[in-house]
Amino acid sequence: MRRSNPRYEIVFKPSVEDPPVTVHASLTANEATVLFAAELQRLMSGRANGELEIRRKAAPSTKPAVVIRQTVAPPST
């Protein structure tokens, strides 16, 4: 049986100076979307700043393409 590598990564970039952090990986776009939404809510409730992305990896040797990018900022009071 062939093992599948994750095709989508959910990545958080806290700032320009900090390296991006892969917080989740998934095999399907649907799962990546659900994980992205959950992570976005978690980061917002934790009052984080940065950017959250879904990246799609076409092949292990290629650079991932950004599917969606969302700025994360705490709610204004």
matplotlib code that plots the C-alpha trace (Angstrom):
import matplotlib.pyplot as plt

x = [0.0, 1.3, 1.7, 0.4, 2.3, 0.3, -0.6, -1.8, -0.1, -1.7, 1.1, 1.2, 3.7, 3.8, 5.9, 8.2, 11.2, 10.0, 10.1, 6.7, 5.4, 3.5, 0.6, -1.3, -1.0, -3.7, -4.3, -7.4, -8.6, -11.7, -9.7, -7.3, -10.2, -11.7, -8.2, -7.6, -10.9, -10.3, -6.7, -7.9, -10.4, -7.8, -5.3, -7.9, -9.1, -5.4, -5.0, -2.3, -0.9, 0.4, -0.8, -2.3, -2.0, -3.1, -0.3, -0.6, 2.3, 2.2, 5.3, 7.8, 10.5, 8.4, 7.7, 4.2, 1.7, -0.4, -4.1, -5.5, -3.9, -5.7, -4.3, -4.8, -5.3, -7.0, -10.5, -10.6, -12.1]
y = [0.0, 3.4, 6.0, 9.5, 12.6, 15.6, 17.8, 20.8, 22.7, 25.3, 27.7, 30.6, 33.5, 35.6, 38.4, 39.2, 38.5, 35.2, 31.9, 30.4, 27.6, 24.6, 24.0, 21.4, 19.2, 17.3, 15.2, 16.8, 20.4, 19.9, 18.8, 21.7, 24.2, 22.9, 23.0, 26.5, 27.8, 26.1, 27.5, 31.0, 31.0, 29.6, 32.3, 35.1, 34.0, 33.9, 37.5, 36.6, 38.8, 37.5, 35.7, 32.2, 30.4, 27.2, 26.0, 23.3, 21.1, 19.7, 17.5, 17.1, 18.8, 21.9, 25.1, 25.1, 27.5, 29.7, 28.8, 31.3, 33.9, 35.6, 38.3, 37.5, 40.3, 40.5, 42.1, 45.8, 46.9]
z = [0.0, -1.0, 1.8, 1.0, 1.9, 3.2, 0.2, 2.2, 5.1, 7.4, 8.2, 10.7, 10.1, 13.3, 11.8, 8.9, 11.1, 12.5, 10.5, 9.4, 11.5, 10.1, 12.6, 10.6, 7.5, 5.6, 2.6, 1.3, 0.6, 2.7, 5.7, 5.2, 5.1, 8.4, 10.1, 8.7, 10.2, 13.5, 13.7, 12.8, 15.6, 18.1, 17.1, 17.2, 20.7, 21.8, 20.5, 18.1, 15.3, 11.9, 8.9, 8.4, 5.1, 3.4, 1.2, -1.4, -2.2, -5.8, -5.3, -2.5, -4.5, -5.5, -3.6, -2.1, -3.6, -1.3, -1.7, 0.8, 3.2, 6.1, 8.3, 12.0, 14.4, 17.8, 17.8, 18.4, 21.7]

ax = plt.figure().add_subplot(projection="3d")
ax.plot(x, y, z, "-o")
ax.set_aspect("equal")
plt.show()
